[in-house]
Amino acid sequence: MNYTNYEQKMVERCSFALVGWPVPGPVRNPSKVGGRSGVNKLLDAFQDGTCHWVKLTDEELLVRMKDNRARAARGEPVYVLRKGRNRAPLKQRGADIVVSSDGSSSSSDGSSSDSDDC
């Protein structure tokens, strides 16, 4: 589950929300709820039903989306951008492959292969 972008990825995209989150703060990865006591509190809430998933109606979803946008406008981290990709060129790995005039190829490590091999 995408905990970092819970509001965008789970609530706004899928129209599902967690109700009754028992740990102070926003919905987040269970490994970040404060150790064993936090995880036990979360587990107990799921087992007794006080914390559960609900399908939002269209009206509830619109209200939630407006609230999220207002929170983001105030500077709260509602929509967290993904880390960008490293655009550095890949280094060539392995042996260089040389193609001869007869269509076969060989690598600098001495192995060879035919171009028709699968």
Secondary structure as UniProt FT lines:
FT   TURN            4..5
FT   HELIX           7..12
FT   HELIX           13..14
FT   STRAND          16..19
FT   HELIX           30..32
FT   HELIX           35..48
FT   STRAND          52..55
FT   HELIX           58..73
FT   TURN            74..75
FT   STRAND          97..99
FT   TURN            101..102
FT   STRAND          105..107
FT   TURN            108..109
FT   STRAND          112..113
FT   TURN            115..116
//
